[in-house]
Amino acid sequence: MRQWIRLVALTTVAAGLSACVPSYGPGPGYDRNSIEGQWVDPNGIQSSFFSGRFETRTTDTNTLLATGKYTYVNPRLVQIDIRSLVRNTNSRVNCSLVSPTRLNCTSSSGGQFSLTRRLV
């Protein structure tokens, strides 16, 4: 009987503690210092970062707008080489991970924009 009470107590404590863990990302195994995953800009354009590959798509028709690759300059700074399929141009963008859910970016021409992590 004593073991049963101890098991119930431990299970209750574990469940209570799991509710205190912050949820920053899309799911289990999420690295809050990584840009891997889905991001969205204020206009609703979706950007995906997976294994060094980058894509941008429209939300309404899922049309591919741009592709590219990214590399980490340091743990909080990422350099993205983008090929725009709309404008038929290449560009480079530097993005800083300022929080687990916010990515501030500056293009090589000086334009600035932010992306917000899309939580799944």
Summary of the structure (lengths in Angstrom):
residues: 120
radius of gyration: 19.6
end to end distance: 42.1
largest distance: 72.1
contacts: 293
relative contact order: 0.16
helix: 14%
strand: 47%
